[in-house]
């Protein structure tokens, strides 16, 4: 299983490679980040911005790393306010279907409660992404309502009382 690390400046080259390698794969189920994101300068600016948000405590970003340092996924907690945050995650095509996302989300849920003091997490996914829905339900998230995600049908989830139970 890949290791989970808090995002740092030195992750930038491997993270950009991961995003570029998986761009078409991700675009099948989630909105594309746009061409500017994938340029060296665009990515560097975005990475610096994320690190600043993390330093300010507004977000907690994580990467999943193979032994050779390649990024195979990321799990993020964004918009941290009053004990809650929104969970977002993506696992690359090479790692899909191996339980990597389920295990990584479980680890971040534990971190959210134990290290970041969070009690509630929310998440959204498109309705045509059953693997993502499975990851969330396996980790104790409850379906809340149907929504629209960038013009596509989607689903909103919540997990409350993070400290009261552990996900798989």
C-alpha positions as CSV (number, residue, x, y, z in Angstrom):
1,X,0.0,0.0,0.0
2,X,1.4,3.5,-0.8
3,X,2.5,5.8,2.0
4,X,0.4,8.9,2.9
5,X,2.4,12.1,3.3
6,X,1.3,15.7,4.0
7,X,1.9,17.8,0.8
8,X,5.3,19.5,0.7
9,X,7.1,21.7,-1.8
10,X,9.4,18.9,-2.9
11,X,6.4,16.8,-4.0
12,X,5.7,19.2,-6.9
13,X,7.6,17.4,-9.7
14,X,6.1,14.0,-8.9
15,X,2.6,15.5,-8.4
16,X,2.7,17.3,-11.8
17,X,3.8,14.1,-13.5
18,X,0.9,12.2,-11.8
19,X,-1.6,14.9,-12.9
20,X,-0.3,14.9,-16.5
21,X,-0.2,11.1,-16.7
22,X,-3.8,10.7,-15.5
23,X,-5.4,13.8,-17.1
24,X,-7.5,11.9,-19.6
25,X,-8.4,9.2,-17.0
26,X,-9.6,11.8,-14.5
27,X,-11.5,13.7,-17.2
28,X,-13.8,10.7,-17.7
29,X,-15.3,11.2,-14.3
30,X,-14.5,14.7,-13.0
31,X,-14.1,18.1,-14.6
32,X,-10.7,18.7,-16.2
33,X,-8.4,21.3,-14.5
34,X,-7.7,23.1,-17.8
35,X,-4.6,23.5,-19.9
36,X,-3.0,26.2,-17.7
37,X,-2.9,23.9,-14.7
38,X,-0.6,21.5,-16.5
39,X,2.1,24.0,-17.6
40,X,5.2,24.3,-15.4
41,X,4.5,27.9,-14.4
42,X,0.7,27.3,-13.9
43,X,1.3,24.2,-11.8
44,X,4.1,25.9,-9.7
45,X,1.8,28.8,-8.9
46,X,-1.0,26.5,-7.9
47,X,1.2,24.3,-5.8
48,X,2.6,27.3,-3.9
49,X,-1.0,28.5,-3.4
50,X,-2.0,25.2,-1.9
51,X,1.0,25.1,0.4
52,X,0.1,28.6,1.6
53,X,-3.5,27.5,2.3
54,X,-2.2,24.5,4.2
55,X,0.2,26.7,6.3
56,X,-2.8,28.9,7.2
57,X,-4.8,25.9,8.3
58,X,-7.5,26.3,5.8
59,X,-6.8,23.0,4.1
60,X,-4.8,19.8,4.6
61,X,-3.4,18.2,1.4
62,X,-1.9,14.7,1.2
63,X,-0.2,12.6,-1.5
64,X,0.0,8.8,-1.8
65,X,3.5,7.7,-2.7
66,X,5.0,4.5,-4.0
67,X,8.4,3.4,-2.7
68,X,10.1,5.0,-5.7
69,X,8.5,8.4,-4.9
70,X,5.9,8.3,-7.7
71,X,2.6,9.8,-6.7
72,X,-0.4,7.4,-7.2
73,X,-3.0,9.5,-5.6
74,X,-4.0,12.5,-3.4
75,X,-6.4,13.0,-0.6
76,X,-7.4,16.5,0.5
77,X,-9.4,18.2,3.2
78,X,-10.4,21.7,2.0
79,X,-12.4,24.6,3.4
80,X,-11.7,23.7,7.0
81,X,-14.1,25.7,9.2
82,X,-15.6,25.0,12.7
83,X,-14.6,21.4,12.9
84,X,-15.6,20.4,9.4
85,X,-14.0,20.1,5.9
86,X,-14.7,18.8,2.5
87,X,-12.9,15.6,1.5
88,X,-11.6,15.2,-2.1
89,X,-9.5,12.4,-3.5
90,X,-8.2,11.0,-6.7
91,X,-6.2,7.8,-7.4
92,X,-4.4,7.3,-10.7
93,X,-5.4,4.7,-13.3
94,X,-2.5,2.4,-12.3
95,X,-3.7,2.2,-8.7
96,X,-7.4,2.0,-9.4
97,X,-9.3,-1.1,-8.3
98,X,-6.7,-2.1,-5.7
99,X,-8.4,-0.6,-2.6
100,X,-5.9,2.3,-2.5
101,X,-8.6,5.0,-2.4
102,X,-10.6,3.2,0.3
103,X,-7.5,2.8,2.5
104,X,-6.3,6.3,1.9
105,X,-9.7,7.9,2.7
106,X,-9.8,5.8,5.9
107,X,-6.3,7.1,6.9
108,X,-7.3,10.7,6.2
109,X,-10.5,10.3,8.2
110,X,-8.4,9.2,11.2
111,X,-6.0,12.1,10.7
112,X,-8.9,14.5,10.4
113,X,-10.2,13.5,13.8
114,X,-6.9,12.8,15.6
115,X,-4.5,15.4,14.2
116,X,-6.7,18.1,12.7
117,X,-9.5,18.1,15.3
118,X,-12.3,17.7,12.7
119,X,-15.6,16.1,13.6
120,X,-17.5,16.3,10.2
121,X,-16.5,15.7,6.6
122,X,-18.5,16.2,3.5
123,X,-17.8,14.9,0.0
124,X,-19.4,15.0,-3.5
125,X,-19.2,12.8,-6.5
126,X,-20.8,12.6,-9.9
127,X,-23.6,10.0,-10.1
128,X,-21.8,8.1,-12.9
129,X,-18.8,7.4,-10.7
130,X,-19.9,4.3,-8.7
131,X,-16.3,3.5,-7.5
132,X,-16.2,6.9,-5.7
133,X,-19.6,6.2,-4.1
134,X,-18.3,2.9,-2.9
135,X,-15.2,4.4,-1.4
136,X,-17.3,6.9,0.6
137,X,-19.9,4.4,1.9
138,X,-17.1,2.0,2.9
139,X,-15.7,4.8,5.0
140,X,-18.8,5.6,6.9
141,X,-20.2,8.4,4.7
142,X,-23.9,8.7,4.3
143,X,-25.6,9.9,1.2
144,X,-27.4,13.2,1.9
145,X,-28.9,14.4,-1.3
146,X,-28.7,14.5,-5.1
147,X,-26.9,17.6,-6.4
148,X,-25.4,19.0,-9.6
149,X,-21.6,18.9,-10.0
150,X,-20.3,21.1,-12.8
151,X,-23.6,20.5,-14.8
152,X,-23.6,16.8,-14.2
153,X,-25.9,14.8,-11.8
154,X,-24.1,14.2,-8.5
155,X,-24.5,13.1,-4.9
156,X,-23.5,14.8,-1.7
157,X,-22.2,12.7,1.3
158,X,-21.5,13.4,5.0
159,X,-19.6,11.7,7.8
160,X,-20.2,13.0,11.3
161,X,-18.6,12.2,14.6
162,X,-15.3,11.2,13.1
163,X,-13.8,10.5,16.5
164,X,-16.6,8.1,17.5
165,X,-15.8,5.4,15.0
166,X,-13.1,4.2,12.7
167,X,-13.6,3.4,9.1
168,X,-12.0,0.3,7.5
